[in-house]
Amino acid sequence: MKILSAVFLSLFLFGCASGTALLSSPAREPIDVAQVKLYTESPESYEVIGVVKAFSEAGINKEQTQKYAEKELKKQAAKIGANGVILGAVDEEQVSYSIPSRGLSGNIETSSGSKTAIAVSGKAIYVAD
């Protein structure tokens, strides 16, 4: 049972992020996520394709959790053919968790705590070369 609890804990700490994309113009052909660039300021010339959002509870600290969310943001943009994302809001919240496990005495014990969850959003854009 302790092994099962360790598996759930590792999935919680190192699990995946989730995201969505909302189109405001026709999608382009999907591209490789490695081609998507994050912008903190608008580039000189671009076309807005839509809005992308991502959420992550994964990661062992706030910075790593934000990196997972940004990676998911880029993945969502790539799906709709955007080669850039102008970063918008970055929100964080504390999420509580509890993980049950069977102790040495056979009783169910619960480990609990909280961690930071990160939500990011931005404009999915296409920047011509």
N, C-alpha and C positions, 0 to 999 in steps of 0.2 A: 504494500500500500504506500510506503514511503517513496518507492520508485515512481509510482503513479503521481503522487503529489509533486515530485521533482519535475516530472514531465510537464504537468500543468503550469508549474511556476516558470519553467523555461519558456513555454509557449507564451505566457503572460509577459515576461520580460523581453523576449526576443521575437514576438509575434509580428504579424504583418500590419501594415497600415491599410486604410480604406479611403476611397475617394470617389468623386463624381465629376462629370463634365456637363455643362449646359451650353448648347450651341446658340450663337446669335447670328451666325451666317453658315452657309454650307460647309460641312467638314471637308478637309483635304484628305488625301491618302495618308494612312498611318505611317509614322516614321520611327526610326530607332530612337529610344529614349536618350541615348548618349548624345544625340544631336540637339536636345532641348537645353536652352540656356535660361537661367534665372536672372531677371533684371530687378534692381531696386529702383531704377528710374527708367522712364520710357525711352526707347531708342528713337532715333531721328524719324524713321519712317517705318510703319508697320500696319498690318491688317488685323483687326480683332476677329477671332474665330468664336470665342465664347468665354465662359468663366469656369475655372476649375477649383475644386476644393479637395482637401485631404485632411485626414485625422489619424493620429497615431497615439497609442499608449505604450508602444514598444520602446525599448531602450532602457539602459540602466541609469541614465541621468537625463536632465532636461535637454542638453545639447544633442545627444544621440537621438532622443525622441523627436526633436525638431528635424534632424537630418532624415529620419525615416519618413516624416510627413512631407518634407520637400521632395524626397525621392518619389513618393507616390504622386505628388502634384505634377512632377515631370512626366510620370508614366501616363497620367490622365491626359495631359497635353499632347503627348506623342500619339495617343490613340485617335485623336481628332485632327492630326496633322499639323499641330502648332509646333514651331521650332523655338518658341520662347514663352516665358511666363513673366508678366510684370507682377511682382509680389504685392499683395494687398495686406489684408489683416492677418496677424499672427496672434492667436488667442491661446491662453493656457488655463487649465483648471486642474485642481487636485481630484483624483479619482481614488475612492477607497476600494480595497479588495480584501477578501478573506479566502484562505485556502485550507480546506479540511484535510486532515491526514489521520491515520491510525497510529497512536502512540505505542510505546513498548508494552504498556499494560493492556493494550487492546482497546482502550477508549479512543473515541474520536476527539482529536485536538484541532483547534483552528488557529492558523497563523493569519494575522491581519496587518494592514498598514495602508499607506497611501502612496501614490506616485503622480507625477505630472503627465497630463495628456496635452497634446498640442494639436490645434486646428489651424491650417493655413489656407489661404485662398488667393486667387489672382486672376488677371486677364490672360487667357490663352491667346497668343498672337503668332502671326507669321511675319518674319522679317526677311525681305528679299535681299539677296546678296548684292 
